[in-house]
């Protein structure tokens, strides 16, 4: 198993987020370019019998790989200082150009421009594209070599800056999406707190006022104190009923209302929602349990996935919620809310199954026909 961990290149890729995949792809793309250029340079030096250039090219590529690994803007996995390996790379590149017998100018331009373009502003790279050909012309390079030198510097600098921009945009989009999902959950909590204040707060205020009045009347021996306490008892019972309804379903458990709320939350989180069937397909006897399924399923999507797509399917005796890109199949299949959901469904003869795959997560509910059939005609 340990050998497979080292030989399987997709093992770490499958467990990474989209942003991490883009970071890895960006970093490894430039590392591949550097290695390919260095191999070509070493092959040319070896063919010319130049051992010094071959060694210098090897040192240059190793230091370039270290520098790229330490540049977060290019997907680097480390934030260590880049100055030491960069100085080594520049020194090796100078040896490769000055001492080498093979024509290494173009290889050095690509090797050096790749990391430096990520560390300096683009205008400095473009300035180097002007200065380097002038120096090359003064040293006796041909017109073709001068043109290719300027082109290589401009092309690599532009590619590096565009890759940095793309990686930054992808990172910001992922952060924005997470913030939108968190905001949706916060808005739902705010709605609950507002409903709790509206339902219970008024009744508790009335109970406090009437209790004070009853206490004052009782101290004076007034018989009206008993009537006031009777009213307090009625208010307390009504408040308890309202609180139970609020906790069970935000005043009412309605599958249609839950579906509208789910679509709003998913849309705010940037998740495309597809609806198959209608809430009328759900029998009235299990409508409350279906509403809980919709609520818990959508909550799990927001908390345990990076979904871009969700499909909610209503049938005669079933309800399915499917989403893509679960964060972790094992973790998603062990949500704490699903245990309570199974208990609710068991009370009406229903069952809940979870199908967790690498790319999709399915929450499937089957309602017992003997439970739903008596009310099916009325729904």
ABEGO torsion letter per residue (X at the ends): XAAAAAABAAAAAAABBAAAAAAAAAAAAAAAAAAAAAAAAAAAAAAAGBAAAAAAAAAAAAAAAAAAAABAAAGBABABBAAAAAAAAAAAAAAAAAABABBAAAAAAAAAAAAAAAABBAAAAAAAAAAAAAAAAAAGBBAAAAAAAAAAAAAAAAAAAAAAAAAAAAAAAAAAAAAAAAAAAAAAAAAAAAAAAAAAAAAAAAAAAAAAAAAAAAAAGBAAAAAAAAAAAAAAAAAAAAAAAAAAAGGBBBAAAAAAAAAAAAAAAGBBBBBBEBAAABBAAAAAAAAAAAAAAAAAAAAABABABBBBBBBAABBBBBBBGBABAAAAAABAAAAAAAAAAAAAGBBBBBBBBAABBBBBBBBBAAAAAAAAAAX
